[in-house]
Amino acid sequence: MKVNCLSCGHKVDIDDSYDNYEGHIKCYICGSILEIRAEEGMIKSVKFVKMAPRPSKEEVFERTL
């Protein structure tokens, strides 16, 4: 199954263990949290829960040194 991240649009691949699942998943590209409900291998709903915090300009600068 694939779920489009509601924050960045990336397609998040979900394996078969999520065929009957209700709960949170994390987009590994932007870090946003999505709440999904899947039944019998099909996505029934996707809700945006939380966006990952963006680093400040100082943090980005420190990481690049």
HUCORHU-V841740 format. One record per residue. N is the residue number from 1. OMEGA is omega in whole degrees, 0 to 359 (NA if undefined). NEAR is the number of other ideal C-beta (glycine too) atoms within 12 Angstrom. D_CENTER is the distance of its C-alpha to the mean C-alpha in whole Angstrom. Layout:
{{N & OMEGA & NEAR & D_CENTER} {N & OMEGA & NEAR & D_CENTER}}
This chain:
{{1 & 176 & 25 & 13} {2 & 177 & 20 & 11} {3 & 174 & 34 & 8} {4 & 176 & 23 & 8} {5 & 181 & 29 & 5} {6 & 179 & 24 & 8} {7 & 186 & 24 & 8} {8 & 178 & 21 & 9} {9 & 180 & 14 & 9} {10 & 176 & 20 & 8} {11 & 180 & 17 & 9} {12 & 177 & 29 & 7} {13 & 179 & 16 & 10} {14 & 183 & 28 & 10} {15 & 186 & 14 & 14} {16 & 180 & 12 & 17} {17 & 178 & 12 & 17} {18 & 182 & 26 & 14} {19 & 177 & 18 & 17} {20 & 189 & 18 & 18} {21 & 171 & 26 & 15} {22 & 182 & 18 & 14} {23 & 186 & 19 & 11} {24 & 169 & 21 & 8} {25 & 182 & 34 & 5} {26 & 174 & 24 & 3} {27 & 183 & 30 & 3} {28 & 176 & 18 & 6} {29 & 184 & 17 & 8} {30 & 178 & 22 & 7} {31 & 180 & 21 & 6} {32 & 179 & 29 & 5} {33 & 177 & 24 & 5} {34 & 174 & 36 & 5} {35 & 181 & 22 & 8} {36 & 171 & 32 & 10} {37 & 180 & 22 & 13} {38 & 177 & 26 & 15} {39 & 177 & 15 & 18} {40 & 176 & 13 & 20} {41 & 179 & 16 & 18} {42 & 178 & 18 & 17} {43 & 179 & 26 & 14} {44 & 177 & 19 & 16} {45 & 176 & 17 & 13} {46 & 178 & 30 & 10} {47 & 176 & 21 & 10} {48 & 181 & 22 & 9} {49 & 186 & 20 & 9} {50 & 176 & 18 & 9} {51 & 178 & 17 & 9} {52 & 179 & 19 & 10} {53 & 178 & 11 & 13} {54 & 179 & 13 & 15} {55 & 177 & 13 & 18} {56 & 179 & 10 & 21} {57 & 180 & 10 & 24} {58 & 180 & 10 & 26} {59 & 179 & 12 & 23} {60 & 179 & 11 & 22} {61 & 180 & 10 & 26} {62 & 182 & 10 & 26} {63 & 185 & 10 & 24} {64 & 181 & 9 & 26} {65 & NA & 7 & 29}}
